[in-house]
Amino acid sequence: MARNSPDPYRNLSTRSTPQTKRARADEVKNNAGGFVFTLDPFAQLRRFLVLGSVGGTFYVREDKLTADNALVVTACLNKDADQTLAVIRDISVEGRAPKQQPTMLALALAASHPDTTVRTKALALLPEVCRTGTMLFTFVSYVEQFRGWGRGLRSAIANWYLTQEPDRLAYGMVKYQSREGWSHRDVLRLAKPRPERESTMDQTFAWATGKGDGSGVLIIDAFKRAHQPGTSIKVLVKLIEDFNLSWEMLPSEALAKPEIWSALVPRMGLGALVRNLGRMSSNGALKPMSDTEATIVKRLLDADDIRRSRIHPMAVLLAERTYVAGKGFKGSLSWAPSTKVVEALQRTFKLAFRNVESAGKRTLVGLDVSGSMSSPIAGTNLSCAEAGAAMSIITAATEPACQIMGFADNFRSLPITGSTDLSSALNITRRMNFGTTDCSQPMRWALQHEVDVDTFLVITDNETWAGGEHHYQALRKYRERSGHDAKLVVMGMTATNFTIADPSDAGMLDVVGFDAATPAIVADFSAGRL
């Protein structure tokens, strides 16, 4: 008699399914072989604009990730161009992204769309989105990849120049003379803006294109005076004070002088300030207990200055990491960091995020420290895991009841709190033993240890695959057995189209890692304000 075979129907379950098997029809396979959900195109658009594609991910090459996201931008434009352009504008204008290249690329794609109306609306955003000459040059370098210089593009770029206040435009043209292989001379010759003859703008354009010397335009006269042979440091300092010359406008040899930086510090942009802290410490301009140190600390803690500057938290984090190291990641420059400046940078990082109102909820932060999270974030030298650790501090500093844990294929304690300094948080994360990825770990751990949780915040690249059950199955079990209608917020750290957040569950939310608005969104969702 034949032996009975095992019942195959008993292997099917919708309550505990290995992540390498599909449990629902709307799941897709991620790059690691696990099954997750597909991100809404507009949510992926936001990820791309904030995180970009430079460096790729642990699993995806940079060129493929860029091409995939370009298709998403186009798909969003085809679906709802107005919404797409609003997202591009808001993320740029509100300073929510660490780098502007993704935004410029998306705007260039929109300005090259087959629909004339879409092109016109995209080009109308140029003055708002391209706020500096560098940003304009970046846009121009991208838009040429998709279209030629037709009447609409020429008119829009001419309008970019002509609608600006003349003195402000002249200042920007002297400060940002060339970038990305482009100069104002190149762009002006193509766009052909026509200002009023012999006006300040006309004189500025003539200087930029080599058809005049710009005499009579104050900032150009000051720039030329600064570059005259034999100009003394005393005269340069006076020019800085009288005409607000930026460091880019000065002769390179002058930037080695402490007196120059002492004059620049009260006037320079906050982004430039944090990028040049090492240089100032190295050349003696930034000394302990000096007036320059006091001025820098005051500016780093000025919430209004931080808001006006649009400085991004990532820029502050990278500056803090470099400055604390006492040497640059490139070159031979070294310095002794100022303790007061380091402490101020820690606070600047938190102030650079939007104001966050506490949710008052018990929050468990699960930071993915698996192997794939060792890949760089947003084209920086920070790993996704390190960036996630920095984001964790913001939540822990906001929520009184918050626990931060790390996970790969198991859950482990991370000694990070809201008062942990940035360098320590990065070092703690860097020392973790990376392994496989199981995003169900936070919910399973809380259930096993009977921990009361209102909101799970999982910071991950969504490349989960190792668990014996899916993340949403683990959350459902936690809700049923604990009696808490816990929420799940997924913070995506790469610009892929995957998420572990169930789109059909109103208690789950997908947000973008290192969007300056993210901590406030997380708190509002957790509190039910969103």
VENQUIWO-V560925 format. One record per residue. N is the residue number from 0. RES is the residue in one letter. PSI is psi in whole degrees, -180 to 180 (* if undefined). Layout:
BEGIN
N;RES;PSI  N;RES;PSI
END
This chain:
BEGIN
0;M;138  1;A;142  2;R;137  3;N;135  4;S;155  5;P;147  6;D;111  7;P;-22  8;Y;-18  9;R;-4  10;N;-4  11;L;130  12;S;142  13;T;6  14;R;-32  15;S;100  16;T;129  17;P;143  18;Q;-16  19;T;1  20;K;144  21;R;128  22;A;-17  23;R;152  24;A;-26  25;D;9  26;E;152  27;V;158  28;K;129  29;N;-176  30;N;-17  31;A;-5  32;G;0  33;G;165  34;F;127  35;V;-162  36;F;158  37;T;134  38;L;143  39;D;138  40;P;-38  41;F;-30  42;A;-40  43;Q;-36  44;L;-45  45;R;-41  46;R;-46  47;F;-45  48;L;-33  49;V;-47  50;L;-23  51;G;-168  52;S;4  53;V;130  54;G;-13  55;G;-155  56;T;-176  57;F;-33  58;Y;-20  59;V;131  60;R;154  61;E;-44  62;D;-39  63;K;-42  64;L;-39  65;T;-46  66;A;-42  67;D;-43  68;N;-30  69;A;-39  70;L;-36  71;V;-43  72;V;-47  73;T;-41  74;A;-40  75;C;-41  76;L;-40  77;N;-33  78;K;-46  79;D;91  80;A;-39  81;D;-44  82;Q;-42  83;T;-47  84;L;-33  85;A;-40  86;V;-46  87;I;-47  88;R;-49  89;D;-45  90;I;-35  91;S;-54  92;V;-36  93;E;0  94;G;37  95;R;-12  96;A;144  97;P;-27  98;K;151  99;Q;-11  100;Q;-45  101;P;-40  102;T;-42  103;M;-39  104;L;-44  105;A;-41  106;L;-37  107;A;-40  108;L;-42  109;A;-39  110;A;-6  111;S;10  112;H;147  113;P;-29  114;D;122  115;T;-39  116;T;-42  117;V;-44  118;R;-45  119;T;-45  120;K;-38  121;A;-46  122;L;-27  123;A;-19  124;L;-8  125;L;-49  126;P;-33  127;E;-43  128;V;-40  129;C;85  130;R;-13  131;T;167  132;G;-38  133;T;-43  134;M;-37  135;L;-45  136;F;-39  137;T;-45  138;F;-46  139;V;-41  140;S;-33  141;Y;-43  142;V;-28  143;E;-19  144;Q;-17  145;F;-16  146;R;171  147;G;-179  148;W;77  149;G;180  150;R;-41  151;G;-44  152;L;-44  153;R;-44  154;S;-41  155;A;-41  156;I;-36  157;A;-41  158;N;-35  159;W;-42  160;Y;-47  161;L;-24  162;T;-1  163;Q;155  164;E;128  165;P;-46  166;D;-38  167;R;-40  168;L;-44  169;A;-41  170;Y;-47  171;G;-35  172;M;-31  173;V;-38  174;K;-46  175;Y;79  176;Q;-33  177;S;143  178;R;157  179;E;29  180;G;6  181;W;153  182;S;167  183;H;-32  184;R;-45  185;D;-49  186;V;-42  187;L;-37  188;R;-29  189;L;-42  190;A;-31  191;K;53  192;P;148  193;R;92  194;P;171  195;E;134  196;R;139  197;E;15  198;S;172  199;T;-41  200;M;-40  201;D;-42  202;Q;-38  203;T;-45  204;F;-40  205;A;-41  206;W;-44  207;A;-32  208;T;3  209;G;18  210;K;3  211;G;170  212;D;-1  213;G;14  214;S;135  215;G;-18  216;V;115  217;L;-46  218;I;-32  219;I;-41  220;D;-42  221;A;-41  222;F;-46  223;K;-38  224;R;-40  225;A;-29  226;H;6  227;Q;137  228;P;136  229;G;3  230;T;126  231;S;161  232;I;-37  233;K;-43  234;V;-40  235;L;-43  236;V;-41  237;K;-40  238;L;-39  239;I;-45  240;E;-37  241;D;-33  242;F;6  243;N;43  244;L;135  245;S;169  246;W;-28  247;E;-20  248;M;-5  249;L;155  250;P;142  251;S;-36  252;E;-25  253;A;-24  254;L;-4  255;A;-5  256;K;127  257;P;-36  258;E;-33  259;I;-47  260;W;-34  261;S;-34  262;A;-32  263;L;-37  264;V;-46  265;P;-15  266;R;-20  267;M;157  268;G;150  269;L;-35  270;G;-46  271;A;-36  272;L;-50  273;V;-29  274;R;-23  275;N;13  276;L;-43  277;G;-43  278;R;-42  279;M;-38  280;S;-36  281;S;-40  282;N;4  283;G;2  284;A;-35  285;L;100  286;K;152  287;P;137  288;M;18  289;S;164  290;D;-36  291;T;-43  292;E;-44  293;A;-40  294;T;-42  295;I;-46  296;V;-43  297;K;-43  298;R;-38  299;L;-22  300;L;6  301;D;104  302;A;-37  303;D;-42  304;D;-41  305;I;-43  306;R;-44  307;R;-36  308;S;-20  309;R;24  310;I;136  311;H;145  312;P;-35  313;M;-39  314;A;-39  315;V;-43  316;L;-46  317;L;-39  318;A;-42  319;E;-43  320;R;-43  321;T;-45  322;Y;-43  323;V;-34  324;A;-24  325;G;10  326;K;154  327;G;156  328;F;-22  329;K;150  330;G;-177  331;S;7  332;L;136  333;S;161  334;W;165  335;A;114  336;P;146  337;S;126  338;T;-42  339;K;-38  340;V;-40  341;V;-46  342;E;-39  343;A;-39  344;L;-36  345;Q;-40  346;R;-34  347;T;-40  348;F;-46  349;K;-37  350;L;-21  351;A;-17  352;F;159  353;R;156  354;N;130  355;V;122  356;E;127  357;S;141  358;A;-23  359;G;27  360;K;152  361;R;116  362;T;127  363;L;116  364;V;122  365;G;109  366;L;118  367;D;117  368;V;29  369;S;175  370;G;-40  371;S;-21  372;M;2  373;S;-8  374;S;154  375;P;153  376;I;135  377;A;34  378;G;23  379;T;-179  380;N;18  381;L;140  382;S;162  383;C;-39  384;A;-42  385;E;-43  386;A;-39  387;G;-37  388;A;-41  389;A;-41  390;M;-34  391;S;-37  392;I;-39  393;I;-44  394;T;-44  395;A;-32  396;A;-22  397;T;-41  398;E;121  399;P;-36  400;A;92  401;C;135  402;Q;130  403;I;126  404;M;157  405;G;151  406;F;151  407;A;-97  408;D;1  409;N;168  410;F;140  411;R;152  412;S;141  413;L;120  414;P;62  415;I;131  416;T;-179  417;G;-20  418;S;0  419;T;134  420;D;159  421;L;-47  422;S;-42  423;S;-42  424;A;-42  425;L;-41  426;N;-40  427;I;-46  428;T;-38  429;R;-27  430;R;-3  431;M;150  432;N;106  433;F;150  434;G;-153  435;T;171  436;T;128  437;D;98  438;C;-1  439;S;-9  440;Q;-46  441;P;-44  442;M;-40  443;R;-41  444;W;-45  445;A;-37  446;L;-45  447;Q;-39  448;H;9  449;E;48  450;V;129  451;D;118  452;V;132  453;D;-37  454;T;127  455;F;126  456;L;110  457;V;118  458;I;113  459;T;167  460;D;5  461;N;17  462;E;50  463;T;145  464;W;-16  465;A;-10  466;G;158  467;G;-7  468;E;157  469;H;154  470;H;-44  471;Y;-28  472;Q;-42  473;A;-39  474;L;-39  475;R;-42  476;K;-41  477;Y;-45  478;R;-45  479;E;-46  480;R;-27  481;S;-24  482;G;4  483;H;130  484;D;65  485;A;146  486;K;159  487;L;123  488;V;126  489;V;119  490;M;106  491;G;131  492;M;2  493;T;157  494;A;51  495;T;177  496;N;25  497;F;150  498;T;149  499;I;-2  500;A;123  501;D;116  502;P;-18  503;S;-1  504;D;113  505;A;-13  506;G;11  507;M;146  508;L;137  509;D;128  510;V;169  511;V;128  512;G;136  513;F;20  514;D;129  515;A;-19  516;A;-8  517;T;-48  518;P;-38  519;A;-39  520;I;-44  521;V;-47  522;A;-42  523;D;-41  524;F;-43  525;S;-39  526;A;-8  527;G;13  528;R;-9  529;L;*
END
